[in-house]
Amino acid sequence: MGPVETCAASSATLRCPANSVIVVTSAEYGVAQIAGSCTYTAGDCVADAMNAIVCNTDSLQCNVYATKKKLSECNDQYSSYLHVEYDCVPLQMNDPAREYNVCQNGSEITTDNGIIKSPGYPSQFQSTSKECFRAIHVPE
């Protein structure tokens, strides 16, 4: 997905299609060099904002709020926007052979894409008394 940007003191919604979930890959507060700008421009001072993103596990959409935050990394200037990058990760593959249970010990994963599932996926993780692991070997 493309980045989502929103001005400080406003909100934005991250959205994914059905049968996929949001995975936020980066989030930064930014101080725009151009007055009134709410989008990243090369040279903007940025600071990590991953702790400001609160999305429910396995959600199709997530609302993010861009607070106006004083950034020590930017000489104590206040943020003018929030920049968020995310991916939509499918809950299942079109090819069931590329869906791997992490607790199916003993077999290796050798494909360059697929989904590794924990017990009970896509529901919340379920405790198990056995140790689960999988070896992954993919082409360079």
MDAnalysis code that builds the backbone (N, CA, C; Angstrom):
import MDAnalysis as mda
import numpy as np

u = mda.Universe.empty(420, n_residues=140, atom_resindex=np.repeat(np.arange(140), 3), trajectory=True)
u.add_TopologyAttr("name", ["N", "CA", "C"] * 140)
u.add_TopologyAttr("resid", np.arange(1, 141))
u.add_TopologyAttr("resname", ["MET", "GLY", "PRO", "VAL", "GLU", "THR", "CYS", "ALA", "ALA", "SER", "SER", "ALA", "THR", "LEU", "ARG", "CYS", "PRO", "ALA", "ASN", "SER", "VAL", "ILE", "VAL", "VAL", "THR", "SER", "ALA", "GLU", "TYR", "GLY", "VAL", "ALA", "GLN", "ILE", "ALA", "GLY", "SER", "CYS", "THR", "TYR", "THR", "ALA", "GLY", "ASP", "CYS", "VAL", "ALA", "ASP", "ALA", "MET", "ASN", "ALA", "ILE", "VAL", "CYS", "ASN", "THR", "ASP", "SER", "LEU", "GLN", "CYS", "ASN", "VAL", "TYR", "ALA", "THR", "LYS", "LYS", "LYS", "LEU", "SER", "GLU", "CYS", "ASN", "ASP", "GLN", "TYR", "SER", "SER", "TYR", "LEU", "HIS", "VAL", "GLU", "TYR", "ASP", "CYS", "VAL", "PRO", "LEU", "GLN", "MET", "ASN", "ASP", "PRO", "ALA", "ARG", "GLU", "TYR", "ASN", "VAL", "CYS", "GLN", "ASN", "GLY", "SER", "GLU", "ILE", "THR", "THR", "ASP", "ASN", "GLY", "ILE", "ILE", "LYS", "SER", "PRO", "GLY", "TYR", "PRO", "SER", "GLN", "PHE", "GLN", "SER", "THR", "SER", "LYS", "GLU", "CYS", "PHE", "ARG", "ALA", "ILE", "HIS", "VAL", "PRO", "GLU"])
u.atoms.positions = np.array([
    [0.850, -1.173, 0.000],
    [0.000, 0.000, 0.000],
    [0.900, 1.241, 0.000],
    [0.375, 2.304, -0.534],
    [1.102, 3.560, -0.521],
    [1.085, 4.160, 0.867],
    [1.939, 5.129, 1.115],
    [1.952, 5.744, 2.444],
    [0.673, 6.552, 2.690],
    [0.343, 6.690, 3.959],
    [-0.773, 7.524, 4.390],
    [-0.179, 8.656, 5.197],
    [-0.589, 9.863, 4.879],
    [-0.094, 11.031, 5.614],
    [-1.272, 11.863, 6.054],
    [-1.150, 12.429, 7.245],
    [-2.206, 13.281, 7.767],
    [-1.588, 14.403, 8.579],
    [-2.210, 15.561, 8.524],
    [-1.730, 16.721, 9.275],
    [-1.833, 16.461, 10.774],
    [-0.987, 17.149, 11.534],
    [-1.070, 17.068, 12.989],
    [-2.450, 17.527, 13.427],
    [-2.941, 16.908, 14.480],
    [-4.255, 17.184, 15.061],
    [-5.391, 16.744, 14.142],
    [-5.144, 15.735, 13.310],
    [-6.209, 15.148, 12.503],
    [-5.981, 13.643, 12.416],
    [-6.892, 12.942, 11.754],
    [-6.784, 11.487, 11.715],
    [-6.847, 10.972, 10.284],
    [-6.469, 9.715, 10.136],
    [-6.526, 9.028, 8.847],
    [-6.912, 7.583, 9.120],
    [-7.415, 6.918, 8.094],
    [-7.800, 5.522, 8.224],
    [-6.963, 4.670, 7.288],
    [-6.348, 3.633, 7.854],
    [-5.620, 2.639, 7.063],
    [-6.648, 1.562, 6.714],
    [-6.671, 1.133, 5.452],
    [-7.665, 0.136, 5.029],
    [-7.014, -0.962, 4.190],
    [-7.533, -2.172, 4.357],
    [-7.109, -3.313, 3.553],
    [-8.344, -4.001, 2.988],
    [-8.177, -4.722, 1.879],
    [-9.312, -5.463, 1.325],
    [-9.690, -6.647, 2.218],
    [-10.862, -7.205, 1.969],
    [-11.326, -8.373, 2.720],
    [-10.292, -9.489, 2.631],
    [-10.240, -10.310, 3.646],
    [-9.331, -11.457, 3.737],
    [-7.862, -11.059, 3.827],
    [-7.599, -9.856, 4.352],
    [-6.225, -9.447, 4.615],
    [-6.217, -8.593, 5.870],
    [-5.038, -8.398, 6.432],
    [-4.898, -7.608, 7.661],
    [-3.822, -6.548, 7.486],
    [-3.885, -5.516, 8.309],
    [-2.935, -4.407, 8.269],
    [-1.679, -4.771, 9.046],
    [-0.521, -4.520, 8.441],
    [0.757, -4.621, 9.138],
    [1.486, -3.303, 8.894],
    [1.624, -2.495, 9.946],
    [2.310, -1.205, 9.830],
    [3.807, -1.475, 9.786],
    [4.476, -0.965, 8.743],
    [5.912, -1.202, 8.575],
    [6.755, -0.031, 9.061],
    [6.212, 1.183, 9.030],
    [6.923, 2.334, 9.582],
    [5.947, 3.463, 9.853],
    [6.303, 4.303, 10.798],
    [5.498, 5.477, 11.130],
    [6.451, 6.550, 11.644],
    [6.291, 7.748, 11.118],
    [7.163, 8.853, 11.523],
    [6.375, 10.132, 11.673],
    [6.733, 10.885, 12.715],
    [6.285, 12.258, 12.820],
    [7.208, 13.065, 11.928],
    [6.676, 14.087, 11.291],
    [7.514, 14.920, 10.443],
    [7.309, 16.397, 10.715],
    [8.396, 17.148, 10.564],
    [8.346, 18.607, 10.619],
    [8.587, 19.067, 9.186],
    [7.539, 19.611, 8.566],
    [7.617, 20.001, 7.159],
    [8.459, 21.267, 6.989],
    [9.291, 21.268, 5.948],
    [10.070, 22.457, 5.602],
    [9.181, 23.503, 4.936],
    [8.127, 23.035, 4.283],
    [7.197, 23.927, 3.583],
    [6.026, 24.213, 4.518],
    [5.830, 25.467, 4.865],
    [4.764, 25.848, 5.793],
    [3.412, 25.330, 5.315],
    [2.673, 24.693, 6.235],
    [1.341, 24.196, 5.924],
    [1.305, 22.844, 5.247],
    [2.465, 22.282, 4.915],
    [2.508, 20.991, 4.243],
    [2.248, 19.860, 5.234],
    [1.525, 18.860, 4.773],
    [1.225, 17.692, 5.599],
    [1.768, 16.419, 4.969],
    [2.700, 16.559, 4.050],
    [3.286, 15.391, 3.396],
    [4.799, 15.458, 3.487],
    [5.396, 14.284, 3.470],
    [6.858, 14.190, 3.550],
    [7.498, 14.765, 2.295],
    [8.544, 15.545, 2.513],
    [9.393, 16.059, 1.443],
    [10.833, 15.769, 1.860],
    [11.674, 15.365, 0.910],
    [13.085, 15.096, 1.221],
    [13.657, 16.283, 1.982],
    [14.329, 15.999, 3.077],
    [14.928, 17.047, 3.886],
    [14.123, 17.377, 5.136],
    [12.864, 16.890, 5.207],
    [12.070, 17.112, 6.420],
    [12.749, 16.416, 7.591],
    [12.622, 16.998, 8.758],
    [13.103, 16.338, 9.963],
    [12.017, 15.346, 10.381],
    [12.405, 14.091, 10.630],
    [11.435, 13.061, 11.012],
    [11.884, 12.355, 12.282],
    [10.905, 11.816, 13.000],
    [11.180, 11.072, 14.233],
    [10.243, 9.865, 14.271],
    [10.719, 8.784, 14.863],
    [9.951, 7.546, 14.932],
    [8.603, 7.766, 15.622],
    [7.563, 7.155, 15.070],
    [6.216, 7.273, 15.648],
    [5.528, 5.918, 15.759],
    [6.287, 4.828, 15.692],
    [5.671, 3.496, 15.747],
    [4.869, 3.298, 17.036],
    [5.330, 3.886, 18.143],
    [4.600, 3.709, 19.403],
    [3.272, 4.458, 19.412],
    [3.044, 5.338, 18.446],
    [1.791, 6.091, 18.373],
    [0.718, 5.341, 17.587],
    [1.096, 4.267, 16.904],
    [0.156, 3.517, 16.078],
    [-0.415, 2.368, 16.894],
    [-1.718, 2.401, 17.088],
    [-2.386, 1.342, 17.837],
    [-3.464, 0.761, 16.927],
    [-3.171, -0.393, 16.351],
    [-4.127, -1.094, 15.498],
    [-4.436, -2.436, 16.139],
    [-5.702, -2.826, 16.109],
    [-6.066, -4.135, 16.632],
    [-5.456, -5.224, 15.757],
    [-5.078, -6.311, 16.388],
    [-4.552, -7.452, 15.657],
    [-5.613, -7.962, 14.687],
    [-5.189, -8.320, 13.501],
    [-6.070, -8.900, 12.489],
    [-7.215, -7.971, 12.071],
    [-6.941, -6.670, 11.950],
    [-8.007, -5.749, 11.553],
    [-7.894, -5.374, 10.077],
    [-9.060, -5.111, 9.464],
    [-9.122, -4.674, 8.071],
    [-8.899, -3.175, 7.951],
    [-9.178, -2.450, 9.027],
    [-8.945, -1.015, 9.011],
    [-8.501, -0.557, 10.383],
    [-7.826, 0.586, 10.396],
    [-7.269, 1.116, 11.629],
    [-7.255, 2.639, 11.519],
    [-7.785, 3.313, 12.531],
    [-7.752, 4.766, 12.558],
    [-6.505, 5.222, 13.308],
    [-5.778, 6.159, 12.722],
    [-4.595, 6.717, 13.379],
    [-4.817, 8.210, 13.574],
    [-4.355, 8.710, 14.712],
    [-4.510, 10.118, 15.030],
    [-3.126, 10.748, 15.110],
    [-2.945, 11.834, 14.384],
    [-1.657, 12.533, 14.361],
    [-1.677, 13.649, 15.403],
    [-1.032, 13.396, 16.521],
    [-0.950, 14.436, 17.544],
    [0.131, 15.445, 17.162],
    [0.021, 16.631, 17.688],
    [1.064, 17.642, 17.491],
    [2.062, 17.394, 18.605],
    [3.215, 16.849, 18.259],
    [4.168, 16.379, 19.252],
    [5.474, 17.165, 19.155],
    [5.996, 17.547, 20.304],
    [7.282, 18.241, 20.369],
    [8.380, 17.195, 20.163],
    [9.227, 17.414, 19.152],
    [10.229, 16.411, 18.769],
    [11.630, 16.885, 19.126],
    [12.231, 16.219, 20.091],
    [13.600, 16.587, 20.485],
    [14.583, 16.338, 19.346],
    [14.285, 15.334, 18.491],
    [15.150, 15.029, 17.345],
    [15.148, 16.157, 16.308],
    [14.176, 17.045, 16.417],
    [14.009, 18.134, 15.438],
    [14.112, 19.497, 16.123],
    [15.062, 19.612, 17.036],
    [15.304, 20.871, 17.762],
    [14.045, 21.381, 18.462],
    [13.306, 20.464, 19.064],
    [12.097, 20.778, 19.831],
    [11.000, 21.464, 19.014],
    [11.014, 21.265, 17.707],
    [9.913, 21.757, 16.879],
    [8.736, 20.796, 17.027],
    [7.551, 21.291, 16.741],
    [6.364, 20.448, 16.801],
    [6.120, 19.778, 15.451],
    [5.652, 18.541, 15.510],
    [5.368, 17.805, 14.272],
    [4.247, 18.493, 13.509],
    [4.349, 18.424, 12.183],
    [3.291, 18.987, 11.353],
    [2.476, 17.898, 10.663],
    [2.980, 16.659, 10.674],
    [2.239, 15.562, 10.052],
    [2.692, 14.222, 10.600],
    [1.924, 13.199, 10.265],
    [2.260, 11.810, 10.576],
    [2.295, 11.055, 9.252],
    [3.375, 10.314, 9.025],
    [3.575, 9.533, 7.800],
    [3.580, 8.062, 8.211],
    [2.672, 7.257, 7.629],
    [2.555, 5.836, 7.988],
    [2.643, 4.999, 6.724],
    [3.464, 3.967, 6.769],
    [3.533, 3.000, 5.679],
    [3.065, 1.655, 6.219],
    [2.271, 0.954, 5.398],
    [1.739, -0.334, 5.842],
    [1.525, -1.254, 4.647],
    [1.397, -2.528, 4.968],
    [1.104, -3.551, 3.971],
    [-0.207, -4.226, 4.338],
    [-0.879, -4.755, 3.345],
    [-2.052, -5.594, 3.549],
    [-1.599, -7.030, 3.318],
    [-1.638, -7.816, 4.373],
    [-1.149, -9.194, 4.313],
    [-2.345, -10.135, 4.222],
    [-2.366, -11.014, 3.216],
    [-3.514, -11.914, 3.056],
    [-3.618, -12.914, 4.210],
    [-4.855, -13.255, 4.569],
    [-5.093, -14.268, 5.599],
    [-4.936, -15.672, 5.044],
    [-5.073, -15.807, 3.744],
    [-4.897, -17.114, 3.126],
    [-4.363, -16.937, 1.713],
    [-3.735, -17.952, 1.214],
    [-3.155, -17.931, -0.125],
    [-4.114, -18.606, -1.095],
    [-4.009, -18.252, -2.366],
    [-4.793, -18.944, -3.397],
    [-4.328, -20.384, -3.545],
    [-3.085, -20.633, -3.144],
    [-2.507, -21.967, -3.216],
    [-2.325, -22.490, -1.790],
    [-3.204, -23.375, -1.304],
    [-3.103, -23.877, 0.067],
    [-1.758, -24.539, 0.377],
    [-1.026, -24.963, -0.659],
    [0.281, -25.582, -0.432],
    [1.290, -24.558, 0.092],
    [0.952, -23.255, 0.016],
    [1.849, -22.208, 0.509],
    [1.399, -21.652, 1.863],
    [0.555, -22.391, 2.551],
    [0.156, -22.051, 3.908],
    [0.814, -23.063, 4.833],
    [1.595, -22.564, 5.789],
    [2.419, -23.438, 6.625],
    [2.055, -23.279, 8.092],
    [1.820, -24.381, 8.758],
    [1.558, -24.387, 10.188],
    [2.906, -24.434, 10.903],
    [3.175, -23.456, 11.748],
    [4.466, -23.382, 12.433],
    [4.695, -24.613, 13.321],
    [3.627, -25.284, 13.737],
    [3.761, -26.461, 14.604],
    [3.858, -27.775, 13.832],
    [3.951, -27.709, 12.522],
    [4.145, -28.922, 11.728],
    [5.653, -29.145, 11.639],
    [6.219, -29.579, 12.758],
    [7.665, -29.734, 12.867],
    [8.198, -30.782, 11.901],
    [9.442, -30.606, 11.540],
    [10.115, -31.611, 10.748],
    [10.169, -31.343, 9.265],
    [9.276, -30.523, 8.738],
    [9.347, -30.246, 7.310],
    [9.881, -28.836, 7.091],
    [10.549, -28.647, 5.970],
    [11.143, -27.356, 5.659],
    [10.258, -26.576, 4.703],
    [10.357, -25.262, 4.780],
    [9.678, -24.371, 3.840],
    [10.733, -23.947, 2.825],
    [10.441, -24.140, 1.547],
    [11.444, -23.840, 0.522],
    [10.936, -22.855, -0.535],
    [9.731, -22.328, -0.381],
    [9.215, -21.375, -1.353],
    [9.579, -19.952, -0.939],
    [9.498, -19.026, -1.887],
    [9.876, -17.651, -1.579],
    [8.693, -16.794, -1.135],
    [7.495, -17.378, -0.991],
    [6.379, -16.648, -0.410],
    [5.373, -17.628, 0.149],
    [4.559, -17.156, 1.051],
    [3.553, -17.982, 1.695],
    [3.140, -17.362, 3.009],
    [2.352, -18.088, 3.763],
    [1.887, -17.620, 5.066],
    [2.251, -18.668, 6.104],
    [2.916, -18.231, 7.167],
    [3.228, -19.104, 8.298],
    [2.169, -18.834, 9.360],
    [1.457, -19.884, 9.761],
    [0.344, -19.734, 10.697],
    [0.668, -20.369, 12.040],
    [0.218, -19.708, 13.101],
    [0.329, -20.273, 14.440],
    [-0.954, -21.047, 14.744],
    [-0.967, -21.847, 15.809],
    [-2.175, -22.611, 16.140],
    [-3.394, -21.690, 16.278],
    [-4.496, -22.062, 15.617],
    [-5.732, -21.301, 15.708],
    [-5.824, -20.113, 14.772],
    [-4.766, -19.842, 13.970],
    [-4.777, -18.689, 13.069],
    [-5.985, -18.758, 12.150],
    [-6.711, -17.682, 11.882],
    [-6.364, -16.289, 12.152],
    [-6.883, -15.750, 13.480],
    [-7.380, -16.594, 14.380],
    [-7.811, -16.127, 15.695],
    [-6.590, -15.769, 16.532],
    [-6.843, -15.271, 17.721],
    [-5.741, -14.952, 18.623],
    [-4.899, -16.210, 18.868],
    [-3.613, -16.010, 19.163],
    [-2.704, -17.137, 19.387],
    [-3.240, -18.024, 20.499],
    [-3.171, -19.325, 20.283],
    [-3.596, -20.292, 21.289],
    [-2.362, -20.964, 21.862],
    [-2.325, -21.057, 23.168],
    [-1.183, -21.707, 23.824],
    [-1.135, -23.179, 23.441],
    [0.063, -23.679, 23.377],
    [0.264, -25.089, 23.086],
    [1.373, -25.603, 23.993],
    [1.297, -26.863, 24.365],
    [2.300, -27.412, 25.272],
    [3.550, -27.874, 24.529],
    [3.464, -27.945, 23.202],
    [4.635, -28.387, 22.462],
    [5.403, -27.198, 21.886],
    [6.685, -27.412, 21.661],
    [7.514, -26.377, 21.050],
    [7.338, -26.447, 19.538],
    [7.102, -25.297, 18.926],
    [6.862, -25.262, 17.491],
    [8.003, -24.532, 16.785],
    [8.447, -25.095, 15.672],
    [9.470, -24.435, 14.867],
    [9.397, -24.956, 13.450],
    [9.883, -24.151, 12.517],
    [9.973, -24.555, 11.113],
    [11.275, -24.006, 10.555],
    [11.924, -24.771, 9.712],
    [13.108, -24.308, 8.998],
    [12.640, -23.668, 7.705],
    [13.228, -22.524, 7.367],
    [12.892, -21.833, 6.130],
    [14.144, -21.695, 5.283],
    [14.108, -22.244, 4.076],
    [15.219, -22.137, 3.140],
    [14.646, -21.616, 1.829],
    [15.049, -20.423, 1.439],
    [14.523, -19.821, 0.212],
    [15.662, -19.507, -0.753],
    [15.361, -19.411, -2.039],
    [16.395, -19.069, -2.995],
    [16.914, -17.649, -2.748],
    [18.162, -17.408, -3.133],
    [18.711, -16.047, -2.990],
    [17.977, -15.173, -3.902],
])
